[in-house]
Amino acid sequence: MMAFPLTLSTLLERARQVFASVEIVSRRPDRSIVRTTYSELYRRSRALAEGLQRVGLRRGDRVATLMWNHATHLEAYFGIPAAGGVLHTLNLRLHPDELAYIVNHAEDRFLIVDDVLLPLLDKVRDKVNFERVWVTSFSGAQLPQNVESYEALLLEAKGGFANPSLDENEAAAMCYTSGTTGKPKGVVYSHRAMVLHSFAMALPDACAMSYNDTVLQVSSMFHANGWGFPYTATMVGAKLVFPGPNVDGESLLDLICAEGVTLANGVPTVWIGVHDALEKNPGRWNLQAPLRVLSAGSAVPESLMRNLDPHGIRVFQGWGMTETTPLATMSHLAPEERKQPADAQFQIRTRQGRPMPFVELRAMSQGREVPWDGISLGELHIRGPWIAADYHNFPEARDRWTEDGWFRTGDVVSIYPNGCIRIADRAKDLIKSGGEWISSVDLENALMSHPAVQEAAVVGVPHPKWQERPLAVVVCRNGAQVGAGELREFLAAKFAKWQLPDAIVFAQEIPRTSVGKFLKSRLREQFADWKWEP
């Protein structure tokens, strides 16, 4: 067979040749709509690559982006790796000190930033050392003296860019973990890993993404390659729609209906907001076609799936991590499962799914692999062609990989005989009470199925007798009221008495990480001195 390298440049070339006129739609921060095409993406990505080479980009240099989801960010997705550089997407929701740490640890040389995010850059500018900063202009305001125009960089290109001879194992992009435990750690992605991931994502048993789809990229492009959607959509020629920073329920529904979106992604909280908007405004939006939604980042509540199905929005679940490029499993009903009663189907849909092709899984407990019986619990280990083999310049975390080459995820799972996994909890979030384990995820999903509950997080709090007991933090829906006793009675139908939360606290909001996950470490700190009733 031919020694044909799997590089992102080949995806871009295909888009130019086969899908030149397919639209790429962006909603800017000011809510205006801008339309471009894959032909323009090809031209401008190559102009960016040429411009970077002209200013001295070396192979392997990191070029950071501080940008919302839009077509210009997509140019960086392809243009930086095409030039031999490494795209480093920066999480704009991080604290400035954490952002500065990541920039310095990655040794980012250049930066591309949206002008609306210049105030954030100002907070870290004296702590980092970018050689050049280019600004994408949305507001039309005059640029500060210490930055340059992104458009001017592209205009300097003369159209003579020739793709360098890239090795498929060269670094193409990198992203840092959210740092919920310890310092954020950098994961470097090769061209090969992302191309293979894109192929797998397009398969029918994954996202079934094709030329016939219109894809809404809700998941942040600064987080784990936007879940791979931008690359996969470009590979198959799907119309792409970017919402910018406007990801409230009403804004997303407006885009979905106006652009005929058929496939979208996003964390569960986004789609909870979409459901709330639909309930508050019945009849306002008429979806042109059934909408498939990949939701990940945290467990998808069964109630969310049930609530959105009647609106023509079918949520399916995936699982992955920054270290897995990121998607590793997908949850779809098997033919025999479609014959089961509706309630059983919903329970199956809440599982995290089967491994994608080439991804291998095992669950380990006390040094032994646990059986695939859907009951036995163990820490999930994973390996495959798009699973990280190490962290960037972080040798002290090498113990995340086993001696025989598996990545320790930190998730506690059971694996069913058909290979489908169910995540019981993160290892650090399991609650051990009186020698027995309690899954906070199961309690959370059950609480969020109550009609009065918007969100719920459950943590283990020290207890003088039982070691730990579960405490639930609940956010009620607007205008809804419910008591702790009613919620405990509601849970009692599904859980044993000893599994029920001993305390339920009502709050206005639940603290989150920068990528929308519940920040349980903060809740454990907040309630560490909780006084249990005798």
Protein Blocks (a to p, Z undefined) as FASTA:
>chain_A
ZZddddfklmmmmmmmmmmmpccddddfkopacdddfklmmmmmmmmmmmmmmnopaehi
acdddddddfklmmmmmmmmmnopacddddfkbcfklmmmmmmmnopabdcddfklmmmm
mmmmmmcccfbdcdddfklpacdfkbccfklmmmmpgolaccddddfkbcfbdcddehln
ojdddddddfklmmmmmmmmmpmklnopafkbccddfbcfkgghlnommmmmmmnopacd
dekjalcfklmmmmmmmnopabdcddfklmmmmmmmmmmmghkaccfbdcddddehiacd
fklmmmmmmnopacddddddfklopafbdcdddfklmmpcfklmmmmmmpgbjadehiac
dddeehiacddehlagcddddddjkbcfbdehilklmmmpcfkopacehpacdddfkopa
cdfbdfklpcceehiacdfklmmmmmmmpmkbmbdcddddddfklopacdddddddehia
cdfklmmmmmmmmpcfklpcfbdcddfbdcddfkopacfklmmmmmmmpccdZZ
